[in-house]
């Protein structure tokens, strides 16, 4: 029996299987771990069989329909089946490449604001049909595809730090210095991505930011 490493937000096949070619869509759904998304177009078998299996599983309470072609296997509790958070849905729909928090959601990710936005703000290289509880912000800088969420969130904060960074500029520099030291953010990739930013404030603030980061180090 072979083991496959999977992420909790992008599960399409069971963790354990003997021969994937013999699995039915229904079997894959039954073996999908809780707190996982199921993409119908990634299930084995024909598209029709996959759609029917997902629909039956939803009718039986095994899956929660999220949007067309996307379901979620929540955890059963005494209060019902748990639903995914808005940010989890956004990642399942948009993917993770070039995707990261924006606005106050970015500030929360960096711990520089106590503001809790009513929806999750996300910066993405491609926008899609509306996602409930999510505000999408399209960005055109393709270099963001090489950045992680925390790095993208930093670029978003540099668009208007006076608005989003409640804790103050120095607090952001301090947190960024710690993140660089821990490897959580990579200053070389950020430096390479900044010239592609269409927002001038990002470019100007990054120059100041990097200078102070170097001094602080």
Phi and psi in degrees as GROMACS dihedral restraints (atoms count N, CA, C in turn):
[ dihedral_restraints ]
;  ai    aj    ak    al  type     phi  dphi    fc
    3     4     5     6     1  -100.4    20    10
    4     5     6     7     1   146.9    20    10
    6     7     8     9     1  -109.2    20    10
    7     8     9    10     1   136.0    20    10
    9    10    11    12     1  -119.1    20    10
   10    11    12    13     1   135.5    20    10
   12    13    14    15     1   -79.9    20    10
   13    14    15    16     1   131.2    20    10
   15    16    17    18     1  -132.1    20    10
   16    17    18    19     1   158.0    20    10
   18    19    20    21     1   -99.3    20    10
   19    20    21    22     1   151.4    20    10
   21    22    23    24     1   -70.6    20    10
   22    23    24    25     1   -10.6    20    10
   24    25    26    27     1  -111.8    20    10
   25    26    27    28     1     4.7    20    10
   27    28    29    30     1  -144.6    20    10
   28    29    30    31     1    53.5    20    10
   30    31    32    33     1   -93.4    20    10
   31    32    33    34     1   127.7    20    10
   33    34    35    36     1  -125.9    20    10
   34    35    36    37     1   -17.2    20    10
   36    37    38    39     1  -135.7    20    10
   37    38    39    40     1   153.7    20    10
   39    40    41    42     1   -64.2    20    10
   40    41    42    43     1   158.2    20    10
   42    43    44    45     1   -66.2    20    10
   43    44    45    46     1   -35.4    20    10
   45    46    47    48     1  -119.8    20    10
   46    47    48    49     1   135.9    20    10
   48    49    50    51     1  -158.6    20    10
   49    50    51    52     1   157.9    20    10
   51    52    53    54     1   -92.6    20    10
   52    53    54    55     1   -50.8    20    10
   54    55    56    57     1  -146.9    20    10
   55    56    57    58     1   106.4    20    10
   57    58    59    60     1   -59.1    20    10
   58    59    60    61     1   -31.1    20    10
   60    61    62    63     1   -66.3    20    10
   61    62    63    64     1   -18.4    20    10
   63    64    65    66     1   -96.9    20    10
   64    65    66    67     1    -5.4    20    10
   66    67    68    69     1   -77.8    20    10
   67    68    69    70     1   143.2    20    10
   69    70    71    72     1   -93.8    20    10
   70    71    72    73     1   159.8    20    10
   72    73    74    75     1   -56.6    20    10
   73    74    75    76     1   -39.3    20    10
   75    76    77    78     1   -63.5    20    10
   76    77    78    79     1   -39.3    20    10
   78    79    80    81     1   -66.0    20    10
   79    80    81    82     1   -40.5    20    10
   81    82    83    84     1   -62.4    20    10
   82    83    84    85     1   -43.3    20    10
   84    85    86    87     1   -63.2    20    10
   85    86    87    88     1   -43.3    20    10
   87    88    89    90     1   -62.2    20    10
   88    89    90    91     1   -34.3    20    10
   90    91    92    93     1   -92.0    20    10
   91    92    93    94     1    -2.9    20    10
   93    94    95    96     1   -66.0    20    10
   94    95    96    97     1   129.4    20    10
   96    97    98    99     1   -62.7    20    10
   97    98    99   100     1   154.5    20    10
   99   100   101   102     1   -63.2    20    10
  100   101   102   103     1   158.0    20    10
  102   103   104   105     1    61.9    20    10
  103   104   105   106     1    38.8    20    10
  105   106   107   108     1  -129.6    20    10
  106   107   108   109     1   150.9    20    10
  108   109   110   111     1   -92.4    20    10
  109   110   111   112     1   148.7    20    10
  111   112   113   114     1  -120.8    20    10
  112   113   114   115     1   116.7    20    10
  114   115   116   117     1   -93.6    20    10
  115   116   117   118     1   117.3    20    10
  117   118   119   120     1   -59.3    20    10
  118   119   120   121     1   -38.3    20    10
  120   121   122   123     1   -72.6    20    10
  121   122   123   124     1    -3.3    20    10
  123   124   125   126     1  -108.4    20    10
  124   125   126   127     1     0.5    20    10
  126   127   128   129     1   -75.5    20    10
  127   128   129   130     1   152.0    20    10
  129   130   131   132     1   -71.6    20    10
  130   131   132   133     1   165.7    20    10
  132   133   134   135     1    87.1    20    10
  133   134   135   136     1  -172.6    20    10
  135   136   137   138     1   -73.8    20    10
  136   137   138   139     1   161.1    20    10
  138   139   140   141     1   -61.6    20    10
  139   140   141   142     1   -38.4    20    10
  141   142   143   144     1   -65.3    20    10
  142   143   144   145     1   -44.9    20    10
  144   145   146   147     1   -64.3    20    10
  145   146   147   148     1   -38.9    20    10
  147   148   149   150     1   -65.6    20    10
  148   149   150   151     1   -43.5    20    10
  150   151   152   153     1   -63.3    20    10
  151   152   153   154     1   -43.2    20    10
  153   154   155   156     1   -65.8    20    10
  154   155   156   157     1   -40.8    20    10
  156   157   158   159     1   -64.0    20    10
  157   158   159   160     1   -42.6    20    10
  159   160   161   162     1   -66.5    20    10
  160   161   162   163     1   -40.7    20    10
  162   163   164   165     1   -64.1    20    10
  163   164   165   166     1   -42.5    20    10
  165   166   167   168     1   -65.6    20    10
  166   167   168   169     1   -39.5    20    10
  168   169   170   171     1   -65.1    20    10
  169   170   171   172     1   -36.4    20    10
  171   172   173   174     1   -67.3    20    10
  172   173   174   175     1   -41.4    20    10
  174   175   176   177     1   -63.9    20    10
  175   176   177   178     1   -30.3    20    10
  177   178   179   180     1   -86.1    20    10
  178   179   180   181     1    -1.1    20    10
  180   181   182   183     1    84.5    20    10
  181   182   183   184     1     9.4    20    10
  183   184   185   186     1   -81.3    20    10
  184   185   186   187     1   -34.8    20    10
  186   187   188   189     1  -122.4    20    10
  187   188   189   190     1   151.3    20    10
  189   190   191   192     1  -104.8    20    10
  190   191   192   193     1   125.6    20    10
  192   193   194   195     1   -71.4    20    10
  193   194   195   196     1   129.7    20    10
  195   196   197   198     1  -103.2    20    10
  196   197   198   199     1   -52.1    20    10
  198   199   200   201     1  -161.5    20    10
  199   200   201   202     1   176.9    20    10
  201   202   203   204     1   -56.0    20    10
  202   203   204   205     1   122.6    20    10
  204   205   206   207     1    82.4    20    10
  205   206   207   208     1     2.9    20    10
  207   208   209   210     1  -132.9    20    10
  208   209   210   211     1   128.2    20    10
  210   211   212   213     1  -129.1    20    10
  211   212   213   214     1   166.6    20    10
  213   214   215   216     1  -134.4    20    10
  214   215   216   217     1   133.2    20    10
  216   217   218   219     1   -98.5    20    10
  217   218   219   220     1    99.4    20    10
  219   220   221   222     1   -82.4    20    10
  220   221   222   223     1   177.5    20    10
  222   223   224   225     1   -95.2    20    10
  223   224   225   226     1   132.4    20    10
  225   226   227   228     1   -80.3    20    10
  226   227   228   229     1   126.7    20    10
  228   229   230   231     1  -128.3    20    10
  229   230   231   232     1   176.5    20    10
  231   232   233   234     1   -65.2    20    10
  232   233   234   235     1   -18.1    20    10
  234   235   236   237     1   -98.4    20    10
  235   236   237   238     1     0.5    20    10
  237   238   239   240     1   121.9    20    10
  238   239   240   241     1  -165.0    20    10
  240   241   242   243     1   -90.6    20    10
  241   242   243   244     1   132.2    20    10
  243   244   245   246     1   -71.1    20    10
  244   245   246   247     1   144.6    20    10
  246   247   248   249     1  -105.9    20    10
  247   248   249   250     1   155.7    20    10
  249   250   251   252     1   -74.9    20    10
  250   251   252   253     1   156.4    20    10
  252   253   254   255     1   -74.2    20    10
  253   254   255   256     1   161.0    20    10
  255   256   257   258     1   -60.1    20    10
  256   257   258   259     1   -40.2    20    10
  258   259   260   261     1   -67.6    20    10
  259   260   261   262     1   -33.1    20    10
  261   262   263   264     1   -67.3    20    10
  262   263   264   265     1   -40.1    20    10
  264   265   266   267     1   -63.7    20    10
  265   266   267   268     1   -43.5    20    10
  267   268   269   270     1   -58.7    20    10
  268   269   270   271     1   -42.9    20    10
  270   271   272   273     1   -67.2    20    10
  271   272   273   274     1   -37.1    20    10
  273   274   275   276     1   -66.4    20    10
  274   275   276   277     1   -34.7    20    10
  276   277   278   279     1   -83.1    20    10
  277   278   279   280     1   -46.4    20    10
  279   280   281   282     1   -88.3    20    10
  280   281   282   283     1   -17.7    20    10
  282   283   284   285     1    84.6    20    10
  283   284   285   286     1  -170.2    20    10
  285   286   287   288     1  -118.2    20    10
  286   287   288   289     1   -11.7    20    10
  288   289   290   291     1   -78.2    20    10
  289   290   291   292     1   122.7    20    10
  291   292   293   294     1    72.1    20    10
  292   293   294   295     1    18.8    20    10
  294   295   296   297     1  -119.0    20    10
  295   296   297   298     1   134.3    20    10
  297   298   299   300     1  -164.8    20    10
  298   299   300   301     1   165.9    20    10
  300   301   302   303     1   -63.3    20    10
  301   302   303   304     1   150.3    20    10
  303   304   305   306     1  -129.0    20    10
  304   305   306   307     1   165.8    20    10
  306   307   308   309     1    55.2    20    10
  307   308   309   310     1  -137.6    20    10
  309   310   311   312     1   -67.3    20    10
  310   311   312   313     1   -22.7    20    10
  312   313   314   315     1   -67.3    20    10
  313   314   315   316     1   -36.4    20    10
  315   316   317   318     1   -67.0    20    10
  316   317   318   319     1   -40.6    20    10
  318   319   320   321     1   -63.0    20    10
  319   320   321   322     1   -38.7    20    10
  321   322   323   324     1   -66.0    20    10
  322   323   324   325     1   -39.9    20    10
  324   325   326   327     1   -62.9    20    10
  325   326   327   328     1   -30.8    20    10
  327   328   329   330     1   -93.2    20    10
  328   329   330   331     1    -6.7    20    10
  330   331   332   333     1    69.8    20    10
  331   332   333   334     1    32.6    20    10
  333   334   335   336     1  -114.3    20    10
  334   335   336   337     1    14.9    20    10
  336   337   338   339     1  -153.5    20    10
  337   338   339   340     1   148.1    20    10
  339   340   341   342     1   -98.4    20    10
  340   341   342   343     1    -3.1    20    10
  342   343   344   345     1   -67.1    20    10
  343   344   345   346     1   135.0    20    10
  345   346   347   348     1  -112.9    20    10
  346   347   348   349     1   106.6    20    10
  348   349   350   351     1   -67.3    20    10
  349   350   351   352     1   145.5    20    10
  351   352   353   354     1   -67.9    20    10
  352   353   354   355     1   -22.4    20    10
  354   355   356   357     1  -131.3    20    10
  355   356   357   358     1   162.6    20    10
  357   358   359   360     1   -86.9    20    10
  358   359   360   361     1   121.4    20    10
  360   361   362   363     1   -92.0    20    10
  361   362   363   364     1   130.5    20    10
  363   364   365   366     1  -132.6    20    10
  364   365   366   367     1   135.8    20    10
  366   367   368   369     1   -95.3    20    10
  367   368   369   370     1   131.1    20    10
  369   370   371   372     1  -144.9    20    10
  370   371   372   373     1   149.7    20    10
  372   373   374   375     1   -76.0    20    10
  373   374   375   376     1   -18.4    20    10
  375   376   377   378     1  -141.6    20    10
  376   377   378   379     1   130.6    20    10
  378   379   380   381     1   -95.3    20    10
  379   380   381   382     1   156.3    20    10
  381   382   383   384     1  -129.2    20    10
  382   383   384   385     1  -177.7    20    10
  384   385   386   387     1   -55.4    20    10
  385   386   387   388     1   150.5    20    10
  387   388   389   390     1   -48.3    20    10
  388   389   390   391     1   140.2    20    10
  390   391   392   393     1  -114.2    20    10
  391   392   393   394     1   124.8    20    10
  393   394   395   396     1   -56.8    20    10
  394   395   396   397     1   130.5    20    10
  396   397   398   399     1    79.9    20    10
  397   398   399   400     1     9.5    20    10
  399   400   401   402     1  -130.7    20    10
  400   401   402   403     1   135.0    20    10
  402   403   404   405     1  -110.5    20    10
  403   404   405   406     1   116.6    20    10
  405   406   407   408     1   -93.6    20    10
  406   407   408   409     1   137.2    20    10
  408   409   410   411     1  -124.1    20    10
  409   410   411   412     1   109.5    20    10
  411   412   413   414     1   -74.1    20    10
  412   413   414   415     1   133.2    20    10
  414   415   416   417     1  -123.8    20    10
  415   416   417   418     1   147.0    20    10
  417   418   419   420     1  -105.0    20    10
  418   419   420   421     1    -1.0    20    10
  420   421   422   423     1   -79.7    20    10
  421   422   423   424     1   101.7    20    10
  423   424   425   426     1   -66.3    20    10
  424   425   426   427     1   -19.7    20    10
  426   427   428   429     1   -65.6    20    10
  427   428   429   430     1   -17.3    20    10
  429   430   431   432     1   -64.8    20    10
  430   431   432   433     1   -17.9    20    10
  432   433   434   435     1   -62.0    20    10
  433   434   435   436     1   -22.3    20    10
  435   436   437   438     1   -91.1    20    10
  436   437   438   439     1    -1.8    20    10
  438   439   440   441     1   -98.9    20    10
  439   440   441   442     1   154.5    20    10
  441   442   443   444     1   -90.6    20    10
  442   443   444   445     1   177.6    20    10
  444   445   446   447     1   -59.5    20    10
  445   446   447   448     1   -42.2    20    10
  447   448   449   450     1   -66.8    20    10
  448   449   450   451     1   -37.5    20    10
  450   451   452   453     1   -68.2    20    10
  451   452   453   454     1   -41.1    20    10
  453   454   455   456     1   -65.1    20    10
  454   455   456   457     1   -40.8    20    10
  456   457   458   459     1   -60.4    20    10
  457   458   459   460     1   -36.3    20    10
  459   460   461   462     1   -65.0    20    10
  460   461   462   463     1   -44.4    20    10
  462   463   464   465     1   -59.9    20    10
  463   464   465   466     1   -38.2    20    10
  465   466   467   468     1   -65.7    20    10
  466   467   468   469     1   -38.2    20    10
  468   469   470   471     1   -66.9    20    10
  469   470   471   472     1   -33.2    20    10
  471   472   473   474     1   -71.4    20    10
  472   473   474   475     1    -9.5    20    10
  474   475   476   477     1   -67.9    20    10
  475   476   477   478     1   -35.2    20    10
  477   478   479   480     1  -159.1    20    10
  478   479   480   481     1    67.5    20    10
  480   481   482   483     1   -61.8    20    10
  481   482   483   484     1   -28.9    20    10
  483   484   485   486     1   -65.9    20    10
  484   485   486   487     1   -20.1    20    10
  486   487   488   489     1   -94.6    20    10
  487   488   489   490     1   -47.5    20    10
  489   490   491   492     1   -91.0    20    10
  490   491   492   493     1   -28.1    20    10
  492   493   494   495     1   -91.2    20    10
  493   494   495   496     1    84.2    20    10
  495   496   497   498     1   -62.9    20    10
  496   497   498   499     1   -33.6    20    10
  498   499   500   501     1   -75.5    20    10
  499   500   501   502     1   -11.3    20    10
  501   502   503   504     1   102.4    20    10
  502   503   504   505     1   155.4    20    10
  504   505   506   507     1   -57.8    20    10
  505   506   507   508     1   -44.7    20    10
  507   508   509   510     1   -61.1    20    10
  508   509   510   511     1   -34.9    20    10
  510   511   512   513     1   -66.0    20    10
  511   512   513   514     1   -38.4    20    10
  513   514   515   516     1   -65.8    20    10
  514   515   516   517     1   -42.6    20    10
  516   517   518   519     1   -61.8    20    10
  517   518   519   520     1   -42.4    20    10
  519   520   521   522     1   -62.5    20    10
  520   521   522   523     1   -45.7    20    10
  522   523   524   525     1   -65.3    20    10
  523   524   525   526     1   -37.7    20    10
  525   526   527   528     1   -67.5    20    10
  526   527   528   529     1   -38.8    20    10
  528   529   530   531     1   -60.2    20    10
  529   530   531   532     1   -44.2    20    10
  531   532   533   534     1   -64.8    20    10
  532   533   534   535     1   -37.8    20    10
  534   535   536   537     1   -68.8    20    10
  535   536   537   538     1   -34.9    20    10
  537   538   539   540     1   -66.7    20    10
  538   539   540   541     1   -44.4    20    10
  540   541   542   543     1   -62.7    20    10
  541   542   543   544     1   -35.2    20    10
  543   544   545   546     1   -84.5    20    10
  544   545   546   547     1    -9.1    20    10
  546   547   548   549     1    85.7    20    10
  547   548   549   550     1     6.0    20    10
  549   550   551   552     1   -68.1    20    10
  550   551   552   553     1   -33.9    20    10
  552   553   554   555     1  -126.5    20    10
  553   554   555   556     1   153.3    20    10
  555   556   557   558     1  -118.5    20    10
  556   557   558   559     1   109.4    20    10
  558   559   560   561     1   -63.8    20    10
  559   560   561   562     1   -30.8    20    10
  561   562   563   564     1   -67.4    20    10
  562   563   564   565     1   -39.6    20    10
  564   565   566   567     1   -71.8    20    10
  565   566   567   568     1   -36.9    20    10
  567   568   569   570     1   -62.6    20    10
  568   569   570   571     1   -45.0    20    10
  570   571   572   573     1   -60.0    20    10
  571   572   573   574     1   -38.3    20    10
  573   574   575   576     1   -71.7    20    10
  574   575   576   577     1   -28.5    20    10
  576   577   578   579     1   -84.2    20    10
  577   578   579   580     1   -29.4    20    10
  579   580   581   582     1   -57.4    20    10
  580   581   582   583     1   -41.7    20    10
  582   583   584   585     1   -57.9    20    10
  583   584   585   586     1   -23.4    20    10
  585   586   587   588     1   -84.9    20    10
  586   587   588   589     1    -2.0    20    10
  588   589   590   591     1   -74.7    20    10
  589   590   591   592     1   128.5    20    10
  591   592   593   594     1   -76.1    20    10
  592   593   594   595     1   -24.7    20    10
  594   595   596   597     1   -81.9    20    10
  595   596   597   598     1   119.4    20    10
  597   598   599   600     1   -65.6    20    10
  598   599   600   601     1   -34.0    20    10
  600   601   602   603     1   -58.8    20    10
  601   602   603   604     1   -36.6    20    10
  603   604   605   606     1   -62.4    20    10
  604   605   606   607     1   -46.4    20    10
  606   607   608   609     1   -64.7    20    10
  607   608   609   610     1   -46.1    20    10
  609   610   611   612     1   -66.7    20    10
  610   611   612   613     1   -44.4    20    10
  612   613   614   615     1   -68.0    20    10
  613   614   615   616     1   -28.7    20    10
  615   616   617   618     1   -69.0    20    10
  616   617   618   619     1   -36.6    20    10
  618   619   620   621     1   -59.8    20    10
  619   620   621   622     1   -48.1    20    10
  621   622   623   624     1   -63.9    20    10
  622   623   624   625     1   -43.4    20    10
  624   625   626   627     1   -60.7    20    10
  625   626   627   628     1   -47.2    20    10
  627   628   629   630     1   -68.6    20    10
  628   629   630   631     1   -36.1    20    10
  630   631   632   633     1   -63.3    20    10
  631   632   633   634     1   -44.0    20    10
  633   634   635   636     1   -73.5    20    10
  634   635   636   637     1   -30.6    20    10
  636   637   638   639     1   -65.6    20    10
  637   638   639   640     1   -39.7    20    10
  639   640   641   642     1   -66.4    20    10
  640   641   642   643     1   -42.0    20    10
  642   643   644   645     1   -63.9    20    10
  643   644   645   646     1   -44.0    20    10
  645   646   647   648     1   -63.7    20    10
  646   647   648   649     1   -32.4    20    10
